[in-house]
Structure formats: C-alpha cells, structure tokens
Amino acid sequence: MTHKITSDCISCGTCEPECPVNAISQGEGQYVIDPEKCTDCGACVKVCPVSCISKG
C-alpha cells in the first residue's frame, strides 16, 4: 500500500523535493502522491510539518 496525502495538507511543498521517484506533485488545493510511482520509502512522512501523509 502506498502513501497518501490527506485533506489536512496545507500545500507547503516540503514533501515534493524529498521524493526520490518524483511521485509527489501539486494537485487541486493540495499535493498528491501518484500510487504508480510511490515506492513507500517514507521520506515525505518525515518532513511533513502537519503529519498529513500516511499509508493509504
């Protein structure tokens, strides 16, 4: 199961550059993770200031 970004996302962009496979991008109103690219490394979880990323 890949990681997901919840609606608590504040669109700060901190997670995007941390993703080693470029699975995170700006969506409508919040960032999103492409489940086809996500490798479940958890790098994004460690940097999120509002803890809105979890296993989906």
N, C-alpha and C positions, 0 to 999 in steps of 0.2 A: 504494500500500500504506500503510495507516495504522499508527500507533504501537501498541505492545503493552507491557503491564507484565508482567514475568516473575515467577516464583515467588520471586525474591530480594527482592521488595517487603517492607518492614518496616512497612507501614501507618502511616507517619508523617504522611501527609496533606498534605505540602508541595506536591505536584503539583496537587491538586484546585482550589485557588483560582487557579492560574496558567492554567488552560484557558479561553480566551476564548469557547468554544462549549459549555461545561459538559458535555463528553464523558467526564469522569472522575468516578467515584463509588466509594464503599466497597462492595466485594464481600465474599464469604465468605473471610475471612482475609487479603485483600489488596485493593488498589484495582484497578479495571478501567477500560479505555477502550472506549467504545461506538464501534465502527468506522463506524457510520452517521452519527455526529456529528463524528468526528475530521476535521480539515482539514489535518493534517500540518504544523502550524506549528512544532512542536518546542519550545514554551515549557516543557512539562513535563520534557523531557530536560535542559534547562539547570539546573533546580532540584533534581533528584532526588539525594539525598545518597549513594545506594548504586548509582547508574547501572544501574537495573533497567528502564529504558524504552528501547525500540529500535524500529526499523522492523520491522513484523510480517510 
